[in-house]
Structures are given as C-alpha cells and as structure tokens.
Amino acid sequence: PIHMEYKLRMSPEQVAEQVAAMTAYAKKYCADIQFSAEDASRSDWAFLSRIFAVAIQNGATTINVPDTVGYSHPDEMKSLFAYLAENVPGIGIGNVTLSAHCHNDLGLAVSNSLAAVMGGAGQIECAVNGIGERAGNAALEELVMALHIRRDTYQSETRIDTTQLYRTSRLLQSVTGVAVAPNKAVVGANAFAHEAGIHQHGVMAERTTYEIMSPTMIGLPRNKMVLGKHSGKHAFEERLKDLGFALSDEELQSAFLLYKELADKKKTVLDGDLEALVGSRGYKVPGQIELSHFVINAGNSIDGTAIIKLRVGDAIHQNVAMGDGPVDAAFKAINKIVGEDFALESYQLGAVTEGGDAMGECVLRVRLGEDIATGRGLSTDIIEATIKAYIHAANKLLNMK
C-alpha cells in the first residue's frame, strides 16, 4: 500500500491492469517470464495472491517474492510461501516456480530464504558474499552450504560445485575491492580457524567434533604440499591441477616464471600463495605503465619520500615525491610521471598466507574524474604490492580514456 500510494500513485485496480498488460507484452518476446512484486513481504497477502494470479494468467512462469527491505522473519516467510502455494492458481500444481529474493537489513536474508524453501520456493535469488543494496542480499555461499549440509531438513539441492565457492568469493573481493569480515560464514578467514584449546583438541581427535564441513568442501587450499625454489615445473603443474587450475602450456610457463620469482623471495610457497599468484592472471590489463624500480624512505622525522621509476611504452621515466608516509609519496610520484591526478578511494592490505615471509595482497580503488577502477597487487613486500595495485588500477583508467 505504501508503494502504490506514494511512489506509483496508482490504485489497486490500476496496478492489476498494468501487471496484466506488461506481462502479456513480455510474453510476446520470451517464453520464460518472471514477475516480481516489490516489497511483497509487507503487502496484503490476499491482494498479493490476486496480483500473482493475474501475472500467471498472462504468461508469468516464475513468481518472485522479494523481502525488499529485509523486514520479514523466517516463520512469516515460510507461512507466506505456503499461503501463496495454496491460494494462487498455477503454483500449487507445479506449473509455476516460486522464487525468494531476501535482503539483509535485519541480518535475516539467509534465514528467510531457507524458510522460503521450507514453504515451497523452488528458486532463491542471492549474491556471492551477500553483496547488494544497503546491508546486502542473501549470501550465495551460505545458502548453498546450508542446503548441502542440511539436506535432511531442506530436501533440496542446487547442483552448484561447492569447491568453487572459496575461489569465487576471493575473485569477487579482488574485483570489487571489498573484503569480507574475518568471521564471515563459510568463506571468512576465521571460518575454519580453531583457537580455543578444547576446540583444537577435539578437531585433532576427530574433525567432525567442531567442523560440520571441511575446508576442502568449499575449495579452500589445505597447504598439503610445500614447494620451494628447488621444486621443478612438473611438481608446480601437478599442484596447480590439484588446486583446480587448468592452464595452457603458454600460461603454465608464464605462471612458473612468476612462481620462481616468488620462490627466490620466500623459503616455502604454500597453496594459498599459488592460488593468489595464478589467480592474478585474470587481472592483467594492457599496460601503458609498468613498475621498473622504486626506493622508499619511510622516516620518522621527515615525511615519507618515494623515488619511482616507470616504464612508459619504450621509455623509462623517473620522479620523486614526498607525502604523508611512503604509500602516499609513491602514489604522488606515479601521478607526476603519468601526468594524471589519480585519487585513492579505498585501500586494503592483507597477507595471503601466514608467516613473516607471507605474500602481501593489496586491493585498492582509484578514481580519475568520473571513472573508478580496482587495482590488485601481490608481493612479499607490502609497499611493492601497493605500488603494483595502484599501477594496475591506473592502467585500467588510462585504457578507459
């Protein structure tokens, strides 16, 4: 009622007429039509059923029930779906798919989606890492694993390859520059970490005491094989296959050279290092600028100073800058060389694996005018990782011009 009165400025009869007209129009061009009733969870159930019936009569094959502002709770959501399945012609006999689209404003998006399944939903609309408007959408990885682990309860399956969940989550974090919280369910850094002594003892004695799912189930590397600078190409290739990477001969050679460069910098190369190193292939962009050399002075008594040498085309250019710390100074020096006023929007730095020689991963967002690009850099030196990420984003922005 709120939407109809204040936003649409239409009467219930006008809404029903437009639903009929627009659904029938869409049906002319496509056999599979989804009709979605915005803010369905706050609507009058009887009127909602009427609208859905009109949509089905005019060709809708999927009926989407959004909890647009994350207002509903699981018991209510289950009851709503059961009510619709019973009261809307076409749904109860299985001709039409019921769909749930839940937002997370009250932290209940996953719970409400699972409740919808219990009420008869055959489709769930969700997003990797739960990204979306305001507090986000239902998290795909949480829904998939809940349905997988508790098949006894939900009697449903997705046919999604769960071993790709971790890598998909990492990919999205790199692309968007938005990291998930360490305590994020399923894919967070602490999801399989056991710190309490009683938990550690239990897991060592029998994994299932405190792990209802194994890390390998979501594709999380287990660091079973340790590679070093003396490891050969065959061992490298076999480990990549175990991690799920299928590379061409050319890609393998390129990745192996990167691996050898990394192995010269750290004693052991772990699965997490390999995953980050080889996964970074997908972020290459045609480079107008490339890092050649850098010298950083962090200093306590003076501002940070950076000397940056870049390869721009076939030429080498160098400049120096001072800033509020070494990172700011490096960015200013790059801006001077390129002649563009790149502005840092966000900056995140983390370790790919554990230990003092762990690879650092930098993900940042850079703005140039109205354009924004995400950059990613990897190195055992966090300053180098940061500079590479900035150059990565800068190349994207230069290619947009």
BASE-416088 format. One record per residue (C-alpha): chain; x, y, z. Coordinates in steps of 0.02 Angstrom, whole numbers. Layout:
<torkols>
TORKOL, chaine, X, Y, Z
TORKOL, A, X, Y, Z
...
</torkols>
This chain:
<torkols>
TORKOL, chaine, X, Y, Z
TORKOL, A, 0, 0, 0
TORKOL, A, 142, 123, 38
TORKOL, A, 220, 98, -134
TORKOL, A, 55, 108, -226
TORKOL, A, 3, 269, -140
TORKOL, A, 165, 367, -130
TORKOL, A, 278, 301, -267
TORKOL, A, 169, 226, -404
TORKOL, A, 20, 340, -367
TORKOL, A, -94, 204, -432
TORKOL, A, -250, 119, -364
TORKOL, A, -250, -70, -335
TORKOL, A, -359, -89, -491
TORKOL, A, -235, 10, -597
TORKOL, A, -92, -98, -531
TORKOL, A, -184, -258, -579
TORKOL, A, -219, -189, -754
TORKOL, A, -37, -141, -781
TORKOL, A, 25, -310, -719
TORKOL, A, -87, -396, -847
TORKOL, A, -34, -280, -990
TORKOL, A, 154, -286, -958
TORKOL, A, 163, -473, -926
TORKOL, A, 67, -509, -1086
TORKOL, A, 181, -390, -1180
TORKOL, A, 337, -478, -1116
TORKOL, A, 264, -648, -1161
TORKOL, A, 265, -597, -1344
TORKOL, A, 454, -599, -1343
TORKOL, A, 504, -730, -1214
TORKOL, A, 431, -895, -1155
TORKOL, A, 504, -889, -979
TORKOL, A, 435, -736, -890
TORKOL, A, 472, -689, -709
TORKOL, A, 356, -570, -620
TORKOL, A, 422, -489, -462
TORKOL, A, 314, -396, -336
TORKOL, A, 423, -268, -250
TORKOL, A, 407, -267, -59
TORKOL, A, 297, -422, -67
TORKOL, A, 333, -468, 115
TORKOL, A, 247, -308, 176
TORKOL, A, 99, -325, 58
TORKOL, A, -77, -383, 96
TORKOL, A, -72, -570, 63
TORKOL, A, -243, -579, -20
TORKOL, A, -202, -435, -139
TORKOL, A, -30, -510, -172
TORKOL, A, -113, -675, -220
TORKOL, A, -231, -584, -337
TORKOL, A, -87, -493, -423
TORKOL, A, 13, -653, -442
TORKOL, A, -139, -741, -516
TORKOL, A, -155, -601, -645
TORKOL, A, 28, -617, -690
TORKOL, A, 14, -806, -712
TORKOL, A, -143, -790, -817
TORKOL, A, -47, -676, -935
TORKOL, A, 105, -789, -954
TORKOL, A, 218, -775, -799
TORKOL, A, 312, -937, -765
TORKOL, A, 411, -879, -612
TORKOL, A, 336, -782, -468
TORKOL, A, 466, -687, -368
TORKOL, A, 426, -638, -188
TORKOL, A, 551, -505, -128
TORKOL, A, 582, -454, 52
TORKOL, A, 644, -290, -21
TORKOL, A, 688, -202, 141
TORKOL, A, 733, -356, 245
TORKOL, A, 579, -336, 355
TORKOL, A, 514, -514, 366
TORKOL, A, 563, -653, 486
TORKOL, A, 582, -840, 448
TORKOL, A, 415, -901, 519
TORKOL, A, 324, -765, 424
TORKOL, A, 417, -801, 263
TORKOL, A, 382, -987, 270
TORKOL, A, 198, -954, 303
TORKOL, A, 187, -829, 160
TORKOL, A, 259, -952, 34
TORKOL, A, 147, -1092, 96
TORKOL, A, -3, -973, 82
TORKOL, A, 42, -924, -97
TORKOL, A, 68, -1105, -148
TORKOL, A, -104, -1147, -85
TORKOL, A, -201, -993, -141
TORKOL, A, -129, -940, -310
TORKOL, A, -192, -1045, -457
TORKOL, A, -49, -1122, -555
TORKOL, A, 75, -1126, -411
TORKOL, A, 3, -1266, -309
TORKOL, A, 3, -1389, -454
TORKOL, A, 184, -1352, -500
TORKOL, A, 162, -1255, -662
TORKOL, A, 247, -1100, -592
TORKOL, A, 407, -1080, -492
TORKOL, A, 402, -981, -330
TORKOL, A, 556, -876, -301
TORKOL, A, 628, -788, -146
TORKOL, A, 729, -628, -151
TORKOL, A, 781, -577, 26
TORKOL, A, 880, -427, 86
TORKOL, A, 984, -425, 243
TORKOL, A, 933, -265, 333
TORKOL, A, 898, -360, 494
TORKOL, A, 1028, -495, 462
TORKOL, A, 896, -624, 414
TORKOL, A, 916, -638, 225
TORKOL, A, 988, -815, 227
TORKOL, A, 867, -874, 362
TORKOL, A, 719, -802, 269
TORKOL, A, 775, -881, 105
TORKOL, A, 791, -1052, 186
TORKOL, A, 621, -1029, 266
TORKOL, A, 550, -990, 94
TORKOL, A, 620, -1156, 33
TORKOL, A, 530, -1242, 176
TORKOL, A, 371, -1152, 120
TORKOL, A, 385, -1209, -62
TORKOL, A, 510, -1095, -150
TORKOL, A, 599, -1176, -298
TORKOL, A, 714, -1029, -333
TORKOL, A, 822, -919, -222
TORKOL, A, 894, -755, -282
TORKOL, A, 1058, -719, -194
TORKOL, A, 1232, -644, -218
TORKOL, A, 1411, -701, -190
TORKOL, A, 1473, -634, -22
TORKOL, A, 1298, -564, 5
TORKOL, A, 1337, -403, -90
TORKOL, A, 1192, -289, -133
TORKOL, A, 1088, -139, -83
TORKOL, A, 1108, -73, 96
TORKOL, A, 1153, -222, 208
TORKOL, A, 1158, -335, 55
TORKOL, A, 1067, -486, -15
TORKOL, A, 1061, -667, 43
TORKOL, A, 1238, -738, 33
TORKOL, A, 1252, -872, -101
TORKOL, A, 1391, -970, -16
TORKOL, A, 1295, -979, 149
TORKOL, A, 1136, -1037, 64
TORKOL, A, 1225, -1167, -41
TORKOL, A, 1316, -1244, 107
TORKOL, A, 1161, -1239, 219
TORKOL, A, 1062, -1333, 88
TORKOL, A, 1207, -1452, 60
TORKOL, A, 1249, -1491, 241
TORKOL, A, 1066, -1498, 298
TORKOL, A, 992, -1595, 153
TORKOL, A, 898, -1696, 283
TORKOL, A, 800, -1541, 331
TORKOL, A, 777, -1445, 169
TORKOL, A, 761, -1593, 49
TORKOL, A, 831, -1481, -89
TORKOL, A, 989, -1467, -193
TORKOL, A, 1070, -1335, -302
TORKOL, A, 1194, -1437, -407
TORKOL, A, 1320, -1297, -376
TORKOL, A, 1501, -1354, -367
TORKOL, A, 1540, -1309, -187
TORKOL, A, 1728, -1323, -215
TORKOL, A, 1720, -1162, -317
TORKOL, A, 1642, -1058, -177
TORKOL, A, 1804, -1000, -95
TORKOL, A, 1888, -953, -259
TORKOL, A, 1731, -863, -319
TORKOL, A, 1723, -764, -157
TORKOL, A, 1906, -717, -173
TORKOL, A, 1880, -667, -355
TORKOL, A, 1737, -551, -310
TORKOL, A, 1837, -472, -168
TORKOL, A, 1978, -436, -289
TORKOL, A, 1864, -365, -424
TORKOL, A, 1762, -253, -309
TORKOL, A, 1899, -211, -183
TORKOL, A, 1777, -253, -43
TORKOL, A, 1842, -382, 80
TORKOL, A, 1731, -495, 185
TORKOL, A, 1741, -493, 375
TORKOL, A, 1856, -624, 454
TORKOL, A, 1706, -700, 544
TORKOL, A, 1603, -710, 383
TORKOL, A, 1517, -879, 374
TORKOL, A, 1589, -1010, 255
TORKOL, A, 1720, -902, 166
TORKOL, A, 1786, -788, 304
TORKOL, A, 1968, -803, 360
TORKOL, A, 1914, -874, 528
TORKOL, A, 1779, -991, 463
TORKOL, A, 1892, -1143, 489
TORKOL, A, 2007, -1072, 623
TORKOL, A, 2002, -1155, 795
TORKOL, A, 2084, -1055, 934
TORKOL, A, 2005, -1122, 1094
TORKOL, A, 2104, -1265, 1168
TORKOL, A, 1956, -1380, 1186
TORKOL, A, 1909, -1349, 1004
TORKOL, A, 2085, -1383, 944
TORKOL, A, 2095, -1544, 1044
TORKOL, A, 1926, -1601, 977
TORKOL, A, 1969, -1566, 794
TORKOL, A, 2136, -1654, 808
TORKOL, A, 2050, -1806, 884
TORKOL, A, 1904, -1807, 761
TORKOL, A, 1871, -1666, 637
TORKOL, A, 1682, -1678, 647
TORKOL, A, 1681, -1629, 831
TORKOL, A, 1690, -1446, 781
TORKOL, A, 1686, -1444, 590
TORKOL, A, 1517, -1477, 510
TORKOL, A, 1601, -1453, 340
TORKOL, A, 1781, -1473, 285
TORKOL, A, 1884, -1331, 209
TORKOL, A, 1911, -1435, 52
TORKOL, A, 1723, -1443, 28
TORKOL, A, 1721, -1257, -19
TORKOL, A, 1886, -1267, -113
TORKOL, A, 1996, -1194, 24
TORKOL, A, 2179, -1242, -3
TORKOL, A, 2247, -1357, 132
TORKOL, A, 2433, -1324, 107
TORKOL, A, 2469, -1511, 93
TORKOL, A, 2620, -1490, -20
TORKOL, A, 2757, -1365, 13
TORKOL, A, 2850, -1302, -140
TORKOL, A, 3017, -1212, -137
TORKOL, A, 3143, -1132, -252
TORKOL, A, 3211, -1304, -300
TORKOL, A, 3042, -1378, -346
TORKOL, A, 3025, -1417, -530
TORKOL, A, 2897, -1370, -660
TORKOL, A, 2813, -1541, -651
TORKOL, A, 2780, -1527, -464
TORKOL, A, 2717, -1350, -492
TORKOL, A, 2599, -1406, -629
TORKOL, A, 2532, -1554, -528
TORKOL, A, 2496, -1443, -378
TORKOL, A, 2402, -1319, -487
TORKOL, A, 2295, -1462, -555
TORKOL, A, 2256, -1516, -376
TORKOL, A, 2201, -1338, -340
TORKOL, A, 2084, -1339, -490
TORKOL, A, 2185, -1233, -613
TORKOL, A, 2192, -1290, -795
TORKOL, A, 2325, -1190, -887
TORKOL, A, 2383, -1194, -1066
TORKOL, A, 2568, -1226, -1099
TORKOL, A, 2597, -1041, -1126
TORKOL, A, 2503, -993, -968
TORKOL, A, 2594, -1126, -869
TORKOL, A, 2763, -1061, -924
TORKOL, A, 2715, -883, -879
TORKOL, A, 2648, -937, -709
TORKOL, A, 2803, -1042, -675
TORKOL, A, 2916, -892, -703
TORKOL, A, 2813, -793, -578
TORKOL, A, 2823, -939, -457
TORKOL, A, 3013, -949, -470
TORKOL, A, 3025, -763, -440
TORKOL, A, 2918, -784, -283
TORKOL, A, 3016, -938, -226
TORKOL, A, 3176, -833, -228
TORKOL, A, 3096, -714, -103
TORKOL, A, 3019, -838, 21
TORKOL, A, 3077, -1006, 85
TORKOL, A, 2918, -1103, 53
TORKOL, A, 2774, -1072, -66
TORKOL, A, 2607, -1129, 2
TORKOL, A, 2444, -1170, -84
TORKOL, A, 2373, -1001, -38
TORKOL, A, 2521, -917, -123
TORKOL, A, 2494, -1019, -281
TORKOL, A, 2309, -982, -283
TORKOL, A, 2340, -795, -268
TORKOL, A, 2484, -797, -392
TORKOL, A, 2399, -896, -529
TORKOL, A, 2228, -819, -495
TORKOL, A, 2302, -647, -528
TORKOL, A, 2317, -693, -713
TORKOL, A, 2136, -641, -734
TORKOL, A, 2175, -462, -684
TORKOL, A, 2302, -421, -819
TORKOL, A, 2259, -270, -924
TORKOL, A, 2352, -193, -1070
TORKOL, A, 2485, -93, -977
TORKOL, A, 2532, 83, -1028
TORKOL, A, 2643, 97, -874
TORKOL, A, 2746, -34, -785
TORKOL, A, 2848, -29, -624
TORKOL, A, 3035, -34, -657
TORKOL, A, 3111, 14, -489
TORKOL, A, 3069, 104, -328
TORKOL, A, 3157, 171, -173
TORKOL, A, 3058, 215, -17
TORKOL, A, 3107, 316, 137
TORKOL, A, 2978, 299, 275
TORKOL, A, 3073, 407, 401
TORKOL, A, 3012, 462, 573
TORKOL, A, 3072, 641, 574
TORKOL, A, 3031, 684, 392
TORKOL, A, 2887, 649, 276
TORKOL, A, 2887, 489, 176
TORKOL, A, 2988, 500, 16
TORKOL, A, 2973, 392, -139
TORKOL, A, 3079, 379, -296
TORKOL, A, 2981, 288, -430
TORKOL, A, 3047, 229, -598
TORKOL, A, 2915, 176, -725
TORKOL, A, 2923, 104, -898
TORKOL, A, 2803, 204, -1007
TORKOL, A, 2799, 124, -1178
TORKOL, A, 2980, 100, -1228
TORKOL, A, 3045, 240, -1117
TORKOL, A, 3097, 244, -934
TORKOL, A, 3036, 391, -829
TORKOL, A, 3082, 432, -650
TORKOL, A, 3015, 553, -521
TORKOL, A, 3021, 586, -335
TORKOL, A, 2886, 645, -216
TORKOL, A, 2854, 674, -32
TORKOL, A, 2693, 629, 56
TORKOL, A, 2607, 579, 217
TORKOL, A, 2701, 416, 227
TORKOL, A, 2784, 304, 97
TORKOL, A, 2623, 248, 13
TORKOL, A, 2559, 424, -15
TORKOL, A, 2730, 477, -79
TORKOL, A, 2737, 331, -203
TORKOL, A, 2564, 374, -270
TORKOL, A, 2610, 556, -293
TORKOL, A, 2769, 509, -386
TORKOL, A, 2670, 397, -505
TORKOL, A, 2545, 537, -535
TORKOL, A, 2688, 654, -580
TORKOL, A, 2762, 532, -706
TORKOL, A, 2596, 491, -789
TORKOL, A, 2531, 669, -782
TORKOL, A, 2361, 620, -713
TORKOL, A, 2276, 665, -550
TORKOL, A, 2232, 490, -490
TORKOL, A, 2144, 492, -321
TORKOL, A, 2141, 347, -198
TORKOL, A, 1962, 296, -149
TORKOL, A, 1995, 143, -39
TORKOL, A, 2144, 39, 15
TORKOL, A, 2155, -134, 90
TORKOL, A, 2308, -237, 131
TORKOL, A, 2316, -415, 193
TORKOL, A, 2426, -570, 198
TORKOL, A, 2388, -713, 78
TORKOL, A, 2464, -842, 196
TORKOL, A, 2541, -842, 369
TORKOL, A, 2719, -807, 424
TORKOL, A, 2844, -666, 412
TORKOL, A, 2880, -704, 230
TORKOL, A, 2697, -712, 178
TORKOL, A, 2644, -629, 17
TORKOL, A, 2554, -466, 41
TORKOL, A, 2399, -432, -63
TORKOL, A, 2341, -255, -93
TORKOL, A, 2170, -213, -163
TORKOL, A, 2127, -31, -191
TORKOL, A, 2009, 81, -288
TORKOL, A, 2070, 233, -385
TORKOL, A, 1970, 375, -463
TORKOL, A, 2010, 479, -616
TORKOL, A, 1873, 605, -649
TORKOL, A, 1709, 508, -651
TORKOL, A, 1792, 339, -680
TORKOL, A, 1840, 218, -541
TORKOL, A, 1947, 63, -560
TORKOL, A, 2001, -75, -441
TORKOL, A, 2184, -125, -435
TORKOL, A, 2267, -279, -362
TORKOL, A, 2449, -313, -321
TORKOL, A, 2546, -460, -247
TORKOL, A, 2720, -462, -172
TORKOL, A, 2816, -517, -19
TORKOL, A, 2850, -330, 2
TORKOL, A, 2690, -241, 51
TORKOL, A, 2749, -75, -22
TORKOL, A, 2785, -159, -188
TORKOL, A, 2614, -245, -182
TORKOL, A, 2535, -74, -151
TORKOL, A, 2627, 10, -294
TORKOL, A, 2583, -132, -413
TORKOL, A, 2400, -119, -364
TORKOL, A, 2400, 69, -395
TORKOL, A, 2482, 46, -566
TORKOL, A, 2357, -93, -607
TORKOL, A, 2212, 24, -571
TORKOL, A, 2298, 168, -662
TORKOL, A, 2317, 63, -820
TORKOL, A, 2132, 21, -815
TORKOL, A, 2087, 205, -800
TORKOL, A, 2207, 255, -940
TORKOL, A, 2128, 123, -1053
TORKOL, A, 1957, 200, -1018
TORKOL, A, 2009, 368, -1089
</torkols>
